Amino acid sequence: MTQKDAYTDNSFSQRLLKWFDAHGRKHLPWQQNKTPYRVWISEIMLQQTQVTTVIPYYQKFMERFPEVTDLAVASEDEVLHFWSGLGYYSRARNLHKAAKKVVSEFSGTFPRSVEQLMALPGIGRSTAGAIASISMGIRAPIMDGNVKRVLTRYFAIHGWPGQTRVANDLWEIAEKLTPESRTGDYTQVMMDLGATVCKRSKPTCQACPLEDSCIAHKLGQERLFPESKPKKDKPEKSTIMLMVVNQNGEILLEKRPPSGIWGGLWSFPEISDPEQITEEAQDKTGLMLRDYDIWQPFRHTFSHYHLDITPALTFVEYPEENTNCVIKDSDAYCWFALTRPPELGLAAPVKKLLQKVERTL
Ligand code: SF4
């Protein structure tokens, strides 16, 4: 098979489908009862996240929200709670918005075209292609990290796939390679091949159905593709997270704004000036606070910057009778009971710090 054959006689897709029948993954939870809703949730969870991590989250999510209508009527806090730990929380907020839209604009039935799917929040062309091909049998290519890896190696495509020119080339190639039939299996095999054979660091080319015509393999240059994004140093930011405990042993949490990092999740109130911790904290929350205990700082890295977090533990000084304490803006804050934790969306470092506070008190 040559690269030209790959387009003209379906040999590329036929080899892959044959391999899929023998070796493809067919028992993942989202491969059973392949409805658009189930495929969609799995595709969003699998973005930036490994299959083994996703499986337990997917199962719990599906138990709680078995249909798009269940997701649409849930509160955002509950959706974020079921997403807690998966990261990239805008994915969960967009899922929630899209579910509402599917219910209000399409009576709870997913639209049957890539363009209409792409009009839903959080669904890009690749996710739309996966939903359309896997759950509806529509001929539509996908372009996730696995597909980029296989195609850039097979055709030895230079340049970072995030660059518009390279991305356009890849979509054009993917469009041509997608077969007319068995489109769902073809989508699945592209993902499977990338995840299990054409792996990032050690591709097992001897087990690959494309071995005899893959250019990168012939040149012994598998590791050179896909090319990386040109490096830039990540900026560093810092914050002080204030862990305020009241007389009941509950901890003060603050709801973050809907957009930005950890958008809509609950976190600790944050302050910035290490010289003015008590003053800033009192200013922000309205609470009278005792002295604080500074804990060891640690780093949390986002895709676009490093955040150095200094936790500070403190206690409410003069709680008023029967009211625990007075907080300036009670809608933005809540008291988190460690013994009866409410179902709230919490960022991963906040979850860890709460556990540490529990061990300390
Ligand atoms: S031959 Fe190797 S590098 Fe080429 S597609 Fe197969 S696994 Fe990837």
Residues whose N, C-alpha, C, O or C-beta is under 5 A from the ligand:
A	BS01	SF4	V150 R153 Y154 V197 C198 P203 T204 C205 C208 L210 E211 C214 H217 E222
